Amino acid sequence: MKTTGDLQPLSYGLWGILATPFMAPHYELDKESLTRLVHHFESLGAQGVVALGVFGEGSALNSQEQEEVIKTVCSSTNKMKIIVGISERSTSPAIEQSKRALESAGKKLSGLMVQVNSPNSATLVEHLTKIYEATNVGIVLQDYPVVSGIKISTAQILETLSQCPFIIAVKSENPPTAQIIEELTSKTKVPVVGGLGGVGLIDELHAGAAGAMTGFSYPEGLIEAIEAFSENGFEGARQAFSKWLPLANFEAQPGIALAIRKRIYKERGIFRESLVRPPSPQMPKNLEPLMYKHLKIVENYVMQSQGGN
């Protein structure tokens, strides 16, 4: 299948992970809310967005819903690049999912985010190569052992990169992320980006990360930190992100992080609903008072940055 996939390395900046909004009572896709989220990332100056990532609940959607998400995202922006997450880790299903993503996105597809599926580089290289040969689309290699269950060494990732010139970036989400990102960036020119809600962002930037590929209920903070690092290095990024970090830490609670993010998107008027598909849990009601405390402080920052100071 002939494509025009963009094999240029991932550009420096923010690549926003898109959450997938649903509507009550049957968890149908909310395309209007998804469009608002894409527009929000675009208005902030994000380099691109990622649809159907882990926090996009890609694995909880059927093939028709995945297609609808991709088409909605593609129709919502002409400025940002679009990457689609592949949730399948076995080669044949991953190829099928990748082909469907390409058919849905067409020329707007800039990359496929594919998870590490083996700790052995030879197995991983074969997997990635078959996906690339089936699509001719650049691949973002995602190392996220909490989800994949695969623990791969830095040496094996570097060996994979040496044999897969079609890899346009590595998304490193294997703590300690700053250590691993530094080990990778010191030995490869392939861009490496962090994730995990941006909690380790300033350390990852210092380690050589090419920005971030993650979501956060206030991506304004991620943009501010990345731009501050470009202008004033570690100290600038640390000062810029320090006011956002308490909320990022609150949001990044294991098991309920996506539910919290969606709830805050709802509070911000971006999403109509904050539903997370079962069996994932909704945000606990007893955390609401604390959430509002965080939001009150952060909203003051946002108002000041918009000229209220």
Beta strands, then each sheet from edge to edge (+ up, - down):
strand 1: 13-17
strand 2: 22-23
strand 3: 28-29
strand 4: 48-51
strand 5: 81-86
strand 6: 109-115
strand 7: 139-143
strand 8: 167-172
strand 9: 192-194
strand 10: 211-214
sheet 1: 9+ 8+ 7+ 6+ 5+ 4+ 1+ 10+
sheet 2: 2+ 3-
end
